[in-house]
Amino acid sequence: MDRREFLHLAASTTALVLSASPRETAAAAAKSTSTGYGYATDAFVRLKGDGSIATFDEVVNVTTSVSPLAFDGVPSVKCSTSGAITAEIGVSRFNTFTQPADWNGGLACAVYFEDISKVVSLTLYLGNADYSVVYFKIWSGQALISGWNMLAVTAREFNVGGGTLSPDMIRTKLRVNTTNATAFHVAYFSHYQRARSKVLLTFDDGYAEHYGYLKDQLVSRKLPAAFAIDTGVIGRPGFMTQAQVQEMHDHPSGLFTIANHGLNNEAVTMVGVDKYMSNLLTNRARLNSWGCGNGKSLHIYVQGMFNDALVKALRGNGIVSAREVGASDRTAKTATRVELDSMTMMLPASVNLEDTEPINTVRTYLANAISDGGTFVVMGHRFHPSSNGPIQWTESDMNALLDEIAAARNRGDLDVIAWPEWHRGLGK
């Protein structure tokens, strides 16, 4: 499996599964090599390809064996569970990791689940001898998928219990809670270094103001953006016309990607996977017939709804990346998470531009994303000259946000990238 299918940077708000290529810490840089994607090829915790554990030496309720799977060339160990249990794999000795406060990045691991429906949660722990002092991060099964999941957490995202970790007393483990016998594969577990921040601008549905207002604002600042088009509403009052969509696609600036949305705002929870896929393929064919195919392999979930069956169907039909709104367990709107969405199929929006997200809050999200490194994913819908509302932001607030993004780019604090570029051309 090509790592590009599920690796990308994203220090987005609260979407967990990641987006900032994992990298080794500066302390390890001298002795670790890194791939073109920036993660350590000799991670702090490495597993042997013969199924034995090299540096993991704490195993609870798990049977390890040889795994046929590898994560971008990194061998994995298969961990089999027997039923509804709590499985743990970790390091019993100390000094495996530096103190989170000293990190210039975060902690990442690659885990492959054979059947996510049998997994309740995965928790990453740093702790002292008996974990009475513990830093932890929990991902629910709803935020994970069958297949590879690249998970990461920054120092500020840890939940803390029992006090402060002593720098010389740190051990670590992964805990997986299951409902039935299943297996997962662990291939990578290491620090990653803070990366140069990225901003990804995405806009849903194809509203008239995307052409009448937003297009010129983006062009004047030279900011690329993706527009997910629902051809079922194009031409209706309040939406772009077909000719305007085509003009955006063919704009001489080359800034605009036309992505595949759906038809008539019908979410998978409304119509089921088969009908949803029929809508998506019809929408894609229609966009292609309009000559608007530069984002045909990119998808934005209608109403942000998806499930494991839909993810598999999308992959089977050539979709390489999909943006969502945010899983139900993502509550911390901080934009501090470095989320590697292994799951490019669950690329999380950092912010939804509407009345619940005022400009000063969004500024904080952006500042945190720049501070932590990673990708800040903007989701927008409607824009109004003077009023905020559900899925609607004022033009003045949007102008201010675009000014700040452009200024940060000009200072060298971040890059603003097109969605296809995010996946190194896979979406083209």
N, C-alpha and C positions, 0 to 999 in steps of 0.2 A: 504494500500500500504506500503510495507516494505521500511523504510527510506534508507536501504542499496542500494536500486535501484537507488537512486538519490543523495546520500550524499557522498562527499569525498573532501579531501583537495586539493587545487591546487592554489597556488599563481603563476599562470602562467602569461605569458606576457600580453596578451591582450585578452584573451578569457575571456569573462566576466563570465558567470554564473559559478560559483564557484568551489573552491577546497580547502577548508581548514575548517574543521569542525568548525562552529561558536561557540564561547565560550563567556562567560560573562567576563567583564573586572575584573582586580584584585580588584577593589574597590567593585564590587558586589559579589565577590567570597564568602565572608563570609556569605552572606544571600541568595545566590542562590545555588541550587543543579544542577548537570549536569549529562547527560546521559553518557553511554559508548562512545558515539560519540562526547562528549565534548561541547554540546551547552546548554545554560541555559534553564532549564525547567520552570523557572519563569522569563521570559524575562522582560526587562524594560517596554515594551509595551505589555500588554497581552489582549486578547479578551475573553469574556465570551462565553460559549458554547450555551447559549440561544439566541444568535444572537445580544444581546446588546453589546455596546462598553464599555469596562471597563476603559481603559485609553486613547483610541482614542476619542477625543471629538470635532474634526473638520471634518465635513462631507459636501462635496459639490457635487451636481449632482449624488448622490449615494443613493440608498435605501438599508438599511441593513436588513438582516433577518437571521433566523437560517440556519446554514450550516450543511449538513450531513458529511462533510469532516473534517479530522484531519491530521495533519502533525506529524507523529511519536507520536501520543497521545496528541498533542497540538491542542485544538479546534480552529476552524476558524469561521470567520464571512463572510457570502455571501454578496457581494456588487454588486448590479444590476444597470446597466446604461440604459438609454432610447434611445440612438441613438448616433450620431456623436457628442460627447461632451468631455469635460475635467473633469474627475472625480478625486476628492481628498479626502483622508482620513488621518487625522493627529492629532497632539496634539497642542492645542492652548496655553497652558501654557509654561513657561520657565523652564530651568534646568532639562529637560528630559534626556539630554545627556551631557556628558562632552565634552570639546573642542577637536576636532580631533587631535590637536597636542599632546594631552596627552594620546591618545589611545595606547594601546599595542596590536594592532590587527586592527579591523575594525568594520563596521556596516553591519548587514545582515538581510534579511527578506525572508519569505517564502510566495509565491503567487501562487495560482492555477488559470490558465486561462481556461475557458470552451471552447473558440474558439479563438485561437491566430490570426486567419486571420482577426479578427475584431479589433485587437489591433495595434495601430500605435507605441506606445512607453510607457515605464514606467520610471518615473524620481523619484529619491530619493532626498529630500531636507533637509538640515539643514539651519536655518536662524534666523534672528532677528525678531522683532515684525511684520514688514510688508514684510519680505523677501527682503528688499532692500540690505542687506548684506546676501549673500547666498553661501553655498557650495552645489554642486549638481552633480549628476551622472545620465546619460541617457542611457537606454538600448532600442534599437529599437526592433520592433516586430520580425525582422529577427533573433535576438539573443535570442529569447524566444520560448517556445513551449506550445502547449496545454497540460495541466497537471501541476504538481508542478514545480515551478522554485525557486531555492534557490539563491538569489542574494546577493552579498557582495561587499563592496568597502573599500579600505584602505584609510587612511588619505591623502596620497600623490596622490591618484587617483581622488580626487574631483576636479571638475572645480570650480573656485572661482570667484564670482562677487561682486563688491561693497565694498570690504575691508576685514577686519579680524573680525571674530566673537568674541564677548566678552564672556569670560568663563561663566558669569552669565546670558547670554541672548541668549539661544539656544532653539529653538523649531524645530519640524520636521514634515514632511508629505510625503506621496506617491502621485504621480499624474499619472493617467492612461488616455491616449488619445485613444478614440475608434472611429471607423467608423460607427458602427451600434450598436443596442441594444445587450448587452451581459452581462456576469457576471464574476466576479473574486472573489476569496476567499483569505483572509489574515489570516495567522495563527501564524506568528512569526515575531518579529521585535526587534532586540536587538544588543548590542555590542557582539563581540566575541573576544577571547584572541588569540594573536599570538601563533601559534602552532609550533612544531618542523618541520622543512622543510623536504620535500620529493622530491626525484628525480625519474622520471619514464622515462626510455629509450625505444624508439620505433623506428623500422626501417621497411620501406615499400618495398614490391614487391618480395624480395628474390634474390637480386643481388649476383653474384659470390663472391664478396669481403666480403659479410657478413660471408661467411664460410672461405674464404681464408685469410682474414685479421682481421676482427672484432672479430670473435669468440675467438681467442687467446688473443686479447687485453682485452676483457671482463673477460675471465677466469683468467688471470694473476692478475687482480685487484679485482676479486670476485664481479663483478657487474652484477646483473640480467638485462635482457632485453627481450622485446617482438619483434618478427619478424612476420609481416603480409604477408602471402604468397599468391601469385596469381599463382595457379597451372597451369593456361593456358600458363604461360611463363617459368615454371620450365623445365629445360632440354635444353632450347634454349641457344645459345651463349650469354655469359655475365650474365647468371643466374645460381643459384645453380641447382644441380641435385636432383632427388627424394631421392637418398641415402644420400646426404648431409643434406637435410631437416630432414630426419629421424634421422640422427646422432645428429643434433642440438637438436631435441626434446628429444632424449634419453641420452644426454650428462650426464656423471656421476656427474657433478657439480650441476645439477638441476637448472641451472641459466636461461634457455631459455624457453620462452613461444612461441608457434607457434599459431598465431592468424589468423583469417579468413579475407581475403582481398576481392578479387573478381576475375573476369575472364577477361583476355586480356585487362586490363586497361579501361574497359567500365564503364564510370560514369553514374549515374542516369540521368543526363541531356542529355546523349546521347541515352539511351535505354529505359528510363521510369522505373517506380517502379516495374512493374510486371517482366520485363526481368531482372532487376537488382537483384531482389530477387531470381529469377531462377538461375542466375549466382552464387549468394552467397551460395544458398543451394547445388548447384552442387559442388562448391569449398569446402564447409564444408564436404560433403559426401566423396569427394576424399581424403581430409586430414585425415578423420577418417579411411578410408580404408588403408591409409599408417601408421596407428597407431599414428598419430600426432593430438591428440584431447585435449591437455591440455589447449588450448586457444580457443576452438570451440565456446564459447559464447562471444568472444571478436571480435570486428570488427574495421577495419580502412577504412573509406569512400574512395572509389576510386576517386582520384583527389580532395579529400576533399569536394565533393559535396553531399548535402543531402537536404531533405525537410521534412515537417511535416508528410506527408503520408508515407515516407520511414521510419521515426523514429517509427511510429506506427507498420508498417509491421515488422521491426526488433524485436521490443519488443514481437510481437505476435509469433515470431519464435525463441524465446529463447535467443536472444542477450541481454546481460545485460549491456554492455558498448561499446561505439564506439568513436573513436578518429577522430577529424576533423582537419582542417588546421587553420581556423579562420574565423569568420563571416565578412561580407563585411564592417561593421562599426567599426571594431577593427583596429584602426590605431596607437595607442600609443604602440610602441614596447619597453616596459619598464620592463616587467616581474615582475611588482610590484603587480599585481592584485591578490587578494585572490578570487578565483572563485570557487564557489560551483556549479558545473554544474549539476543541478538537473537532469536533463540532463547528467547523466553519458553518455547519448547518444550523447552528443556533447562535449566530453572531449577535451579541446582545447590544441593544441600544443603551447608551449611557444616560441619555436624557430625552424626554418627550416634550417638545416645545408646546406648552399649553399653560392655562392659568394656574395649575398646581406647581409649575416650575418657573418662578419669577426670575428675572434677569440676574439679580445678585446671587441667587442660589446656583444658577447655571455657571456664573463666573467662578464660584467656589469649586464646582465640579471640574471645570477646565483647569484651574490652577492646581488642583490636586493631581489631575492626570499628568500635567507637565512635571510636577514634583516627583511623582512616582515612576514616570515613564510608561509607555504603552499607548493604547489607542483610545481616543475619545470619539464615540460614535453618536452622532446627532440624528435624531428622528424628528421630522417635521411634517405637518400637514397643511393647515390653512394659515394665511397671514392677512391681517386686517389693518387699515390705516390707524385705528385708535383703540381697539378693545381686544383684551385677552378673553379666552373662553375654552371650552372643551376642544381639544385638538386645534387650537388657534392661538397664535401669538401676534403681538403688534409688530408692525413694520419697523418702528423705531427701536424696539428691543432686538429684533433680528439684525438690523443694521449695526447696532452696538456690538452684538456677538460676533458678527462677521468682521467688524473692524478689529476686535481683540484677537480673533484667530489669525487674521492677516498680519497684524503687528507682531504676534508671537512668532509666526513663520519668518517674517522679515528679520527678527532678532536672532533667528537660528534656534529657537526653543522647541520647535516642532516642525513636522512636515504635514502638509495637507495632501492626501493621496486619493486617487480614483479607486473605486472598488475593484475593478479588474487588476489594477496595479498591486493592490493589497495581496492578491493571490498570484502575483508574478505571472500575469497573463492567462491564468486558467479560465478567467471569465470571458475572455475575448473569443 
